[in-house]
Amino acid sequence: MLLFFAVAMAGCPARPAELAEEVDRARAAFQGLDRVRLADAALALREQVACLGTDVDPALAAEVHEVQGLAAFVAGDEDAAALAFASARRADPAWRPDPKLIPRGHPVQALSTRVQSQATVGVPAPSRGELSFDGAPGLARPSDAPTIAVWVVDGEVRRSAWLPPEGAMIPYDRPGVAASTSNQGVSGALRPALWGVAAGAALASAGSFYLAADARRDWEASSDVDEVRALYTRNHLWTGAGGVLLLVGGGAAVGAAVSGSF
């Protein structure tokens, strides 16, 4: 759970450099055959894309799609992997699997060219600002493969998300239809407060579990029945407190993290 807090709270609004670092971690996880770390990195990237501070460029968009493809491949979903790699090529025609990471003959090499993503669907023009898909401004959304959709107004990202082919379009202002909230979701004052609650609860929970473990060590070393009973009670009280704090912090972190996705 503490690892979840670290992932969820890392860099929101997210900067391109933070996405690039997560891409590097994902590639290292793939190279190290660490499927758990790779899946975590793919999820972290989608969460970061949902709270972008600035739009991504096409090359970085391609790398984000690459990671989703690698994670899907490792999870055994070759169809999803092929679609993600198609998105990478579409975003950046120069993109190719890194031969140092994906040597000749590796199954990913074949998957990287199995699907040709070409279909698009037009979306209404925003009443203010502009839309982009995988870093390219325009109103033609890729409809047969994933894409990173971003709505920017006066240089500020108002909405952003990694969208699967069947995913709903991000809300944005259109003539007669106004998006209810910005990409930050919760108000500027409330969202930092939620992260503060999450961080404080995480630290307090860690302290509670430490005190619980300390009480357990003492009772295991003690031969006094009354002292053992008291330490046993203390251990369970601190363990319960740590669990409650995890729930509180987890709820606050989820509320702040997902607020930019709706």
C-alpha positions in Angstrom: 0.0 0.0 0.0 2.9 2.4 0.8 4.2 1.6 -2.7 0.8 2.6 -4.1 1.0 6.0 -2.4 4.4 6.6 -3.9 3.2 5.7 -7.4 -0.1 7.6 -7.1 1.5 10.7 -5.7 4.5 10.9 -8.0 4.4 14.1 -10.1 0.9 15.2 -10.6 0.5 17.3 -12.6 3.0 15.1 -14.5 5.8 16.5 -16.6 7.3 15.0 -19.8 10.5 14.2 -17.9 8.6 12.2 -15.3 6.9 10.1 -18.0 10.3 9.5 -19.7 11.7 8.3 -16.4 8.8 5.9 -16.0 9.4 4.6 -19.6 13.0 3.9 -18.6 11.9 2.0 -15.5 9.4 0.0 -17.6 12.1 -1.0 -20.1 14.5 -2.0 -17.3 11.7 -4.1 -15.8 11.1 -5.8 -19.2 14.8 -6.4 -19.7 15.0 -7.8 -16.1 12.0 -10.1 -16.7 10.1 -8.4 -13.8 6.5 -8.5 -15.0 5.2 -7.0 -11.7 7.4 -3.9 -12.0 6.5 -3.6 -15.7 2.8 -3.8 -15.0 3.2 -1.2 -12.3 5.1 1.1 -14.6 2.4 0.8 -17.4 -0.3 1.7 -14.9 1.8 4.6 -13.5 2.1 6.0 -17.0 -1.6 5.9 -17.6 -2.2 7.6 -14.3 0.5 10.3 -15.2 -1.1 10.8 -18.6 -4.4 11.5 -16.8 -2.9 14.5 -15.0 -0.5 16.0 -17.5 0.9 19.4 -16.8 1.8 19.9 -20.5 1.0 18.1 -23.7 3.3 15.3 -24.8 5.2 15.3 -28.0 4.7 12.5 -30.6 7.9 10.7 -29.7 7.1 10.5 -26.0 3.5 9.4 -26.9 5.0 6.6 -28.9 7.1 5.5 -25.9 4.1 5.5 -23.6 2.3 3.2 -26.1 5.4 1.0 -26.3 5.3 0.4 -22.6 1.6 -0.5 -22.8 2.4 -2.9 -25.5 5.3 -4.5 -23.6 3.1 -4.9 -20.6 0.3 -6.4 -22.6 2.7 -8.8 -24.3 4.1 -10.0 -21.0 0.5 -10.4 -19.7 -0.3 -12.7 -22.6 -2.5 -10.3 -24.5 -0.9 -10.2 -27.9 -3.9 -8.4 -29.6 -3.6 -5.5 -27.1 0.1 -5.4 -27.5 -0.1 -5.2 -31.3 -2.6 -2.3 -31.1 -0.4 -0.5 -28.7 2.6 -0.9 -31.0 0.5 0.3 -33.9 -0.3 3.5 -31.9 3.5 3.9 -31.2 4.2 3.8 -35.0 1.3 6.1 -35.8 2.4 8.7 -33.2 6.0 8.6 -34.3 6.7 7.0 -37.7 10.3 6.7 -36.7 9.5 4.5 -33.7 10.9 1.0 -33.8 11.5 -1.5 -30.9 14.9 -0.9 -29.5 17.1 -3.8 -30.8 19.1 -3.8 -27.5 15.8 -4.5 -25.7 14.0 -6.5 -28.4 16.6 -8.5 -30.5 15.9 -9.8 -33.9 13.6 -12.8 -33.8 11.9 -11.7 -30.6 8.1 -12.1 -30.8 7.6 -8.4 -30.1 9.3 -7.6 -33.4 6.6 -9.4 -35.3 3.8 -7.9 -33.1 5.2 -4.4 -33.7 4.1 -4.4 -37.3 1.1 -6.8 -37.2 -1.5 -4.1 -37.0 -1.6 -1.0 -39.2 -3.5 1.7 -37.4 -5.2 4.1 -39.9 -8.9 4.5 -39.0 -10.0 7.8 -37.4 -13.2 9.3 -36.2 -13.9 13.0 -36.2 -14.7 14.8 -33.0 -16.4 18.2 -32.6 -14.1 21.2 -32.4 -13.8 22.7 -28.9 -15.4 26.0 -28.3 -12.1 27.1 -26.8 -8.6 25.8 -26.9 -7.5 22.8 -29.0 -7.4 19.0 -28.9 -4.5 16.8 -29.7 -4.0 13.1 -30.1 -0.6 11.6 -29.4 0.9 15.1 -29.5 -0.6 16.1 -32.8 -3.2 18.8 -32.8 -6.4 18.0 -34.7 -9.9 16.6 -34.6 -9.3 13.2 -36.0 -9.2 10.7 -33.2 -7.6 7.3 -33.9 -10.5 4.8 -33.6 -8.8 1.4 -34.0 -6.0 1.7 -31.5 -5.2 3.5 -28.2 -4.4 7.2 -28.2 -3.4 10.0 -25.7 -6.1 12.7 -25.9 -5.3 16.1 -24.5 -7.4 19.3 -24.3 -5.4 22.5 -23.9 -6.7 26.0 -23.3 -4.3 29.0 -23.2 -1.4 26.7 -22.9 -2.9 24.8 -19.9 -3.9 21.2 -20.0 -7.5 21.0 -18.9 -8.1 17.3 -19.6 -5.9 14.4 -20.7 -6.2 10.6 -20.7 -4.8 7.5 -22.3 -7.8 6.1 -24.2 -8.3 2.6 -25.4 -10.0 2.2 -28.9 -13.5 1.9 -27.3 -12.9 4.4 -24.6 -15.1 7.5 -24.2 -13.6 10.8 -25.3 -12.3 13.1 -22.6 -14.8 15.8 -21.7 -14.1 19.3 -23.1 -16.0 22.5 -23.9 -18.0 22.3 -27.1 -20.6 24.8 -28.4 -23.5 24.3 -26.1 -21.7 21.8 -23.9 -19.3 22.8 -21.2 -16.9 20.4 -19.4 -17.8 20.5 -15.7 -14.2 20.4 -14.3 -10.7 20.8 -15.4 -8.0 18.1 -15.7 -7.3 18.7 -12.0 -10.8 17.4 -11.1 -11.0 18.4 -7.5 -10.6 22.1 -6.8 -7.1 23.4 -6.5 -7.4 23.7 -2.7 -9.0 20.3 -2.1 -6.8 18.1 -4.2 -3.5 19.0 -2.5 -5.3 18.5 0.8 -6.3 15.0 -0.2 -2.6 14.2 -1.1 -1.6 15.6 2.2 -4.1 13.3 4.0 -2.8 10.4 2.0 0.8 11.1 2.8 0.1 11.8 6.5 -1.9 8.6 6.8 0.8 6.6 5.1 3.5 7.9 7.5 1.3 7.4 10.5 0.4 3.9 9.4 4.1 3.1 9.0 4.7 4.3 12.5 1.8 2.3 13.9 3.1 -0.9 12.3 6.5 -0.2 13.6 5.2 0.2 17.2 3.2 -3.0 16.7 6.3 -4.8 15.7 8.2 -3.4 18.6 5.5 -4.6 21.1 5.7 -8.0 19.5 9.4 -8.2 19.9 9.1 -7.2 23.6 6.4 -9.7 24.4 8.4 -12.5 22.7 11.4 -11.6 24.9 9.4 -11.3 28.1 8.7 -14.1 30.6 6.3 -12.1 32.7 2.7 -13.1 32.0 1.1 -9.8 32.8 3.6 -7.9 30.7 3.1 -10.3 27.8 -0.6 -9.8 28.0 -0.2 -6.0 28.0 2.2 -6.1 25.1 0.0 -8.5 23.2 -2.9 -6.0 23.5 -0.7 -3.1 22.5 0.5 -5.0 19.4 -3.1 -5.6 18.3 -4.1 -2.0 19.0 -1.3 -0.6 16.9 -1.9 -3.1 14.1 -5.5 -2.1 14.0 -4.7 1.6 14.0 -2.2 1.0 11.1 -4.9 -0.8 9.1 -7.4 2.0 9.6 -4.9 4.6 8.6 -4.1 2.6 5.4 -7.8 2.7 4.5 -8.1 6.4 5.2 -4.9 7.2 3.2 -5.9 4.9 0.4 -9.3 6.5 0.0 -7.7 10.0 0.0 -5.1 8.9 -2.6 -7.6 7.3 -4.9 -9.9 10.3 -4.7 -7.1 12.7 -5.6 -5.5 10.4 -8.3 -8.7 9.5 -10.2 -10.3 13.0 -10.0 -8.5 14.1 -13.1 -9.9 11.1 -15.1 -13.6 12.1 -14.9 
